[in-house]
């Protein structure tokens, strides 16, 4: 028996929530975005009027303003979005406990076992759509299908405020003509690579030889073929069933383009410190340090380095990140920079090393654990890095600094 999966996407979520708090935004082009003055300048969400002018999520604010002169930018209020995400999920959970978040504004629901109580998948979807509108003042688009991938496609198929159902009987007619890029996890580079082999639509990918796709794209090619043919079997996780943490990282956009080596070192050290602290909070350490750099012209590159031992201290992470920067950067000014640690293992379970650096790293980790305790007990300002004081123009007050350097705390979190 086929499963019945719903994918619920809250339409223009951030923008819609902001309109609840300020109804005057309803009839003007508006977007939720970062601070133009501090250059945290990308569009996080836009309303339908801005979308009609060509404004896109994740583009720079200046690009949005060029497309839509007079557009109103509203700063993000993540506490509001978390509240409405939680309220929506409370509605979903009245139909099933198998509710898997995909960011703040999207969820999968497995309602296979709920049909005797609430009706067919489509009937459940229509009821949820009406309740979210009546109880929260927001609209949702819902996809109904026999797997997660097609349910996600369904929620994107017709917007806003709609229900679309893809079944065994109709998916070849409705899904296969769609662009291959509409499939989940098919990005721009993959789309371009597929086009080189004459694969433009989901149907093209479904009919392509699976062994050829695997040879061309590895495991991802085989997965693409399965998705296109409706063979996805991935389960919907139950509420509060969290996925294993695979990496921890922070990034920041500087208040001005960075050229001075001292300023770059300062930014990297503060990022490394915040990553190290978060690793220790979760009882983890990591072998792989990754650096990401966005230049003044928005060109981006990433580099990574595997270490002899897993680390969770600032200096080890900084040394690896700064070493990557010195080895690969070609001198352009930097707009933003990020540090990430992956290949994680529990603290105390990392592979032993015969080198003296490992012992130094363990001592540094113990010292920083003591600093963690002091900051937790007496506040984050009780101890600061000298490098931060030397470049205080780069950093705001301690509270603002933490908000700047910590990634969106609600991204991908199941609330």
Wavefront OBJ file of the C-alpha trace (Angstrom):
o trace
v 0.000 0.000 0.000
v 1.300 3.436 -0.942
v 2.047 5.987 1.721
v 0.197 9.313 1.776
v 2.656 12.188 2.202
v 1.864 15.890 2.434
v 4.356 18.707 1.956
v 3.169 22.023 3.370
v 4.840 25.263 2.287
v 3.804 28.489 4.017
v 3.500 31.064 1.217
v 5.954 33.997 1.324
v 6.322 33.118 4.989
v 8.526 35.875 6.420
v 6.796 38.565 4.352
v 3.341 37.241 5.249
v 4.131 37.238 8.971
v 5.452 40.805 8.771
v 2.180 41.831 7.095
v 0.236 40.450 10.067
v 2.118 42.892 12.285
v 1.906 45.791 9.803
v -1.140 45.514 7.490
v 0.018 48.577 5.522
v 2.602 46.288 3.871
v -0.123 44.232 2.217
v -0.647 46.500 -0.795
v 2.932 47.557 -1.567
v 5.950 45.651 -2.926
v 7.975 44.600 0.106
v 10.757 42.223 1.050
v 12.296 40.985 4.257
v 16.028 41.517 4.114
v 19.192 42.358 5.949
v 20.523 45.714 7.031
v 21.487 47.800 3.982
v 23.739 50.039 6.064
v 25.699 47.102 7.480
v 25.547 45.314 4.117
v 23.779 42.205 5.340
v 21.980 42.716 2.100
v 20.053 39.785 0.673
v 16.352 39.195 0.195
v 15.109 36.547 2.636
v 11.489 36.670 1.447
v 9.255 38.846 -0.703
v 5.536 39.342 -1.194
v 3.665 38.598 -4.413
v 3.811 42.229 -5.603
v 7.615 42.234 -5.364
v 7.785 38.786 -6.966
v 5.755 40.096 -9.908
v 8.502 42.687 -10.464
v 11.130 39.954 -10.691
v 12.498 40.170 -7.138
v 14.044 36.858 -6.109
v 14.944 35.304 -2.794
v 18.677 35.399 -1.944
v 19.529 38.212 -4.356
v 21.233 41.380 -3.099
v 19.011 44.201 -1.848
v 20.431 46.581 -4.424
v 19.433 44.138 -7.179
v 15.893 43.958 -5.802
v 15.707 47.753 -5.621
v 16.873 48.068 -9.209
v 14.133 45.712 -10.382
v 11.479 47.247 -8.167
v 12.121 50.949 -7.394
v 10.442 51.992 -4.164
v 10.322 48.480 -2.716
v 9.936 48.489 1.065
v 12.573 46.541 2.987
v 11.655 45.185 6.426
v 14.253 43.788 8.844
v 13.770 40.126 9.827
v 12.160 39.197 13.152
v 13.025 35.540 13.654
v 11.167 35.307 16.948
v 7.929 36.068 15.067
v 8.630 33.451 12.422
v 9.462 30.858 15.091
v 6.160 31.609 16.837
v 4.039 31.118 13.714
v 6.046 28.081 12.651
v 5.284 26.529 16.028
v 1.581 27.438 15.815
v 1.304 25.909 12.349
v 3.011 22.748 13.517
v 0.554 22.481 16.398
v -2.197 22.302 13.769
v -0.319 19.678 11.732
v 0.265 17.517 14.817
v -3.470 17.166 15.332
v -3.460 14.921 12.253
v -0.230 12.926 12.741
v 2.881 12.760 14.911
v 5.008 12.176 11.799
v 5.843 15.816 11.088
v 9.312 16.591 9.704
v 10.457 20.204 9.430
v 12.314 21.420 6.354
v 13.212 24.893 7.569
v 10.804 27.159 9.437
v 8.163 27.373 6.731
v 7.992 23.840 5.307
v 7.010 20.449 6.719
v 6.389 16.934 5.490
v 3.531 14.982 7.060
v 2.925 11.253 6.749
v -0.852 10.860 7.091
v -1.042 7.258 5.901
v -2.447 6.112 9.228
v -4.741 9.120 9.656
v -7.117 8.528 6.773
v -9.714 6.538 8.727
v -10.128 9.480 11.075
v -9.786 12.451 8.732
v -10.415 11.256 5.175
v -8.180 11.041 2.103
v -4.841 12.777 1.771
v -6.397 15.534 -0.316
v -9.224 16.019 2.196
v -6.716 16.322 5.035
v -4.670 18.804 3.003
v -7.730 20.957 2.243
v -8.745 20.963 5.893
v -5.252 21.994 7.036
v -5.096 24.717 4.375
v -8.410 26.186 5.568
v -7.443 26.000 9.245
v -4.086 27.750 8.777
v -5.831 30.559 6.937
v -8.655 30.921 9.475
v -6.618 30.456 12.659
v -3.281 32.065 11.746
v -4.143 34.447 8.895
v -1.526 32.813 6.641
v -1.831 30.797 3.440
v -0.138 27.525 2.559
v 0.371 25.464 -0.571
v 0.228 21.703 -0.061
v 1.466 18.848 -2.201
v -0.083 15.389 -1.772
v 1.672 12.307 -3.108
v 3.009 8.833 -2.387
v 6.561 10.027 -1.599
v 8.341 13.053 -0.166
v 9.929 14.244 -3.409
v 6.676 14.424 -5.374
v 4.843 15.933 -2.386
v 7.446 18.716 -2.348
v 6.963 19.206 -6.087
v 3.225 19.442 -5.494
v 3.514 22.278 -2.985
v 5.580 24.232 -5.534
v 3.303 23.409 -8.477
v 0.500 25.856 -7.714
v 0.838 28.928 -5.460
v -0.417 30.557 -3.360
v -3.115 28.913 -1.241
v -3.590 25.676 -3.199
v -3.528 21.879 -3.008
v -1.963 19.723 -5.745
v -2.017 15.930 -5.814
v 0.409 13.746 -7.766
v -0.685 10.110 -7.946
v 0.644 6.942 -9.524
v -1.840 7.530 -12.306
v -1.089 11.180 -13.142
v 2.554 11.864 -12.237
v 3.963 11.030 -15.663
v 1.534 13.459 -17.248
v 2.032 16.268 -14.691
v 5.516 15.790 -13.233
v 7.617 14.574 -16.157
v 7.198 17.758 -18.294
v 8.622 19.907 -15.445
v 12.256 21.119 -15.606
v 14.759 18.757 -14.028
v 15.836 21.646 -11.778
v 12.443 21.468 -10.040
v 13.480 18.220 -8.351
v 14.713 18.607 -4.795
v 18.527 18.871 -4.529
v 19.057 19.529 -8.252
v 20.996 22.784 -8.230
v 22.124 25.100 -10.993
v 25.414 23.322 -11.677
v 23.722 19.914 -11.863
v 21.083 21.331 -14.189
v 23.772 22.679 -16.512
v 25.598 19.341 -16.482
v 22.371 17.466 -17.308
v 21.703 19.745 -20.265
v 25.017 18.736 -21.804
v 23.586 15.233 -22.112
v 20.188 16.354 -23.414
v 18.378 15.985 -20.090
v 16.100 18.990 -19.678
v 12.996 17.668 -17.928
v 12.190 15.318 -15.081
v 10.864 12.915 -17.709
v 14.199 13.016 -19.521
v 15.934 12.096 -16.267
v 13.417 9.309 -15.612
v 13.972 7.755 -19.036
v 17.760 8.139 -19.048
v 19.846 5.044 -18.423
v 20.375 4.832 -14.665
v 23.812 3.289 -14.997
v 24.856 6.171 -17.247
v 23.612 8.729 -14.722
v 25.487 6.950 -11.963
v 28.653 6.882 -14.046
v 28.318 10.598 -14.811
v 27.239 11.898 -11.387
v 28.012 9.110 -8.947
v 25.462 8.258 -6.265
v 23.645 11.555 -6.935
v 22.914 10.416 -10.505
v 21.334 7.191 -9.286
v 19.311 9.153 -6.736
v 18.148 11.569 -9.451
v 16.840 8.662 -11.516
v 14.979 7.242 -8.529
v 13.434 10.607 -7.669
v 12.303 11.199 -11.260
v 10.654 7.769 -11.417
v 8.791 8.223 -8.136
v 10.917 5.658 -6.279
v 11.848 7.789 -3.268
v 11.402 5.743 -0.093
v 12.796 8.166 2.494
v 10.643 8.200 5.638
v 9.054 11.202 7.311
v 10.691 11.591 10.707
v 8.540 11.883 13.791
v 8.302 15.136 15.744
v 11.511 15.901 17.663
v 13.402 13.120 15.870
v 16.482 15.143 14.968
v 18.950 14.367 12.226
v 22.545 13.796 13.250
v 24.659 16.963 13.277
v 27.155 16.691 10.414
v 28.945 20.043 10.668
v 29.036 23.258 12.683
v 29.956 26.610 11.195
v 29.570 30.376 11.367
v 29.958 33.119 8.796
v 29.765 36.902 8.731
v 29.489 39.789 6.306
v 31.948 42.498 7.364
v 30.882 46.114 7.911
v 33.305 47.049 5.119
v 35.351 45.148 2.546
v 38.332 43.532 4.246
v 41.773 44.046 2.754
v 43.972 44.429 5.822
v 45.492 41.137 6.991
v 44.996 42.070 10.653
v 41.280 42.605 10.151
v 40.938 39.328 8.274
v 42.771 37.505 11.067
v 40.475 39.125 13.630
v 37.327 38.045 11.802
v 38.651 34.516 11.320
v 39.637 34.207 14.971
v 36.247 35.334 16.266
v 34.496 32.952 13.884
v 36.806 30.115 14.934
v 36.089 30.855 18.584
v 32.314 30.765 18.109
v 32.540 27.500 16.143
v 34.772 25.947 18.818
v 32.379 26.994 21.560
v 29.395 25.463 19.754
v 31.351 22.244 19.189
v 32.079 21.955 22.897
v 28.464 22.750 23.792
v 27.394 19.733 21.721
v 30.212 17.542 23.027
v 31.827 17.253 19.595
v 35.151 17.815 17.857
v 36.024 17.596 14.169
v 38.782 16.554 11.784
v 37.862 18.736 8.799
v 38.127 22.546 8.758
v 36.464 24.391 5.878
v 36.938 28.004 4.813
v 34.495 29.948 2.631
v 35.287 33.387 1.209
v 33.107 35.778 -0.775
v 35.068 38.491 -2.550
v 33.976 42.103 -3.118
v 32.581 41.111 -6.558
v 30.472 38.309 -4.944
v 32.723 35.576 -6.381
v 32.902 32.763 -3.815
v 35.321 29.931 -3.161
v 35.643 27.197 -0.524
v 38.644 25.231 0.669
v 39.090 22.518 3.301
v 41.792 20.713 5.252
v 41.824 17.382 7.097
v 43.677 17.472 10.425
v 45.684 14.734 12.152
v 43.421 14.884 15.222
v 39.884 16.093 15.819
v 39.786 19.570 17.391
v 37.389 21.774 19.323
v 39.605 24.700 20.270
v 39.775 28.134 18.646
v 43.475 28.202 17.828
v 43.536 24.871 16.004
v 40.505 25.850 13.933
v 41.907 29.328 13.260
v 45.357 28.003 12.270
v 43.791 25.656 9.720
v 41.373 28.283 8.348
v 43.986 31.026 8.134
v 46.450 28.617 6.529
v 43.871 27.848 3.846
v 43.297 31.563 3.338
v 46.993 32.339 2.935
v 47.451 29.422 0.540
v 44.537 30.196 -1.759
v 43.539 33.852 -1.581
v 44.815 36.048 -4.396
v 44.584 39.463 -2.744
v 41.089 40.759 -3.562
v 39.024 42.545 -0.929
v 36.655 40.301 1.026
v 32.971 40.894 1.559
v 32.176 37.904 3.788
v 33.981 34.955 5.297
v 33.001 31.720 7.026
v 34.479 28.817 8.980
v 32.994 25.326 9.336
v 34.125 22.109 11.030
v 32.913 18.687 9.848
v 33.861 14.995 10.148
v 32.599 15.209 13.712
v 33.159 12.724 16.529
v 32.340 12.878 20.261
v 34.849 14.723 22.414
v 37.411 12.340 23.867
v 36.963 9.780 21.093
v 39.221 11.314 18.450
v 42.057 9.258 17.007
v 45.303 9.619 18.952
v 48.292 11.376 17.415
v 51.968 10.936 18.145
v 52.601 14.605 17.458
v 53.119 17.248 20.134
v 50.408 19.429 18.527
v 47.725 17.068 19.825
v 48.737 17.628 23.458
v 48.800 21.394 22.918
v 45.342 21.226 21.375
v 43.988 19.325 24.380
v 45.420 21.920 26.773
v 43.886 24.720 24.703
v 40.551 22.930 24.713
v 40.582 22.620 28.520
v 41.421 26.315 28.853
v 38.595 27.311 26.545
v 36.165 25.043 28.408
v 37.007 27.072 31.522
v 36.291 30.271 29.580
v 32.948 28.764 28.499
v 32.072 28.226 32.167
v 33.016 31.785 33.149
v 31.021 33.296 30.274
v 28.025 31.142 31.111
v 28.140 32.145 34.782
v 29.108 35.818 34.519
v 28.113 36.830 30.990
v 29.711 36.806 27.549
v 31.665 40.019 28.159
v 33.611 38.723 31.167
v 36.543 37.628 28.955
v 37.350 38.882 25.453
v 40.054 38.164 22.914
v 42.781 40.778 22.616
v 42.492 40.590 18.832
v 38.882 41.708 19.138
v 39.890 44.735 21.186
v 42.614 45.630 18.693
v 40.040 45.713 15.879
v 37.022 46.924 17.844
v 35.706 48.889 14.838
v 34.907 45.543 13.198
v 32.735 44.376 16.054
v 29.665 45.760 17.774
v 28.771 45.289 21.422
v 29.083 41.731 22.649
v 25.369 41.004 22.256
v 25.239 42.324 18.698
v 28.454 40.527 17.871
v 26.950 37.181 18.774
v 23.914 37.835 16.605
v 26.140 38.839 13.694
v 28.448 35.862 13.833
v 25.967 33.115 14.624
v 24.069 31.776 11.668
v 20.269 32.105 11.670
v 19.442 30.054 14.803
v 16.148 28.834 13.367
v 17.464 27.577 10.015
v 16.472 23.943 9.578
v 15.502 23.564 13.266
v 12.479 21.466 14.158
v 10.492 23.646 16.500
l 1 2 3 4 5 6 7 8 9 10 11 12 13 14 15 16 17 18 19 20 21 22 23 24 25 26 27 28 29 30 31 32 33 34 35 36 37 38 39 40 41 42 43 44 45 46 47 48 49 50 51 52 53 54 55 56 57 58 59 60 61 62 63 64 65 66 67 68 69 70 71 72 73 74 75 76 77 78 79 80 81 82 83 84 85 86 87 88 89 90 91 92 93 94 95 96 97 98 99 100 101 102 103 104 105 106 107 108 109 110 111 112 113 114 115 116 117 118 119 120 121 122 123 124 125 126 127 128 129 130 131 132 133 134 135 136 137 138 139 140 141 142 143 144 145 146 147 148 149 150 151 152 153 154 155 156 157 158 159 160 161 162 163 164 165 166 167 168 169 170 171 172 173 174 175 176 177 178 179 180 181 182 183 184 185 186 187 188 189 190 191 192 193 194 195 196 197 198 199 200 201 202 203 204 205 206 207 208 209 210 211 212 213 214 215 216 217 218 219 220 221 222 223 224 225 226 227 228 229 230 231 232 233 234 235 236 237 238 239 240 241 242 243 244 245 246 247 248 249 250 251 252 253 254 255 256 257 258 259 260 261 262 263 264 265 266 267 268 269 270 271 272 273 274 275 276 277 278 279 280 281 282 283 284 285 286 287 288 289 290 291 292 293 294 295 296 297 298 299 300 301 302 303 304 305 306 307 308 309 310 311 312 313 314 315 316 317 318 319 320 321 322 323 324 325 326 327 328 329 330 331 332 333 334 335 336 337 338 339 340 341 342 343 344 345 346 347 348 349 350 351 352 353 354 355 356 357 358 359 360 361 362 363 364 365 366 367 368 369 370 371 372 373 374 375 376 377 378 379 380 381 382 383 384 385 386 387 388 389 390 391 392 393 394 395 396 397 398 399 400 401 402 403 404 405 406 407 408 409 410 411 412 413 414 415
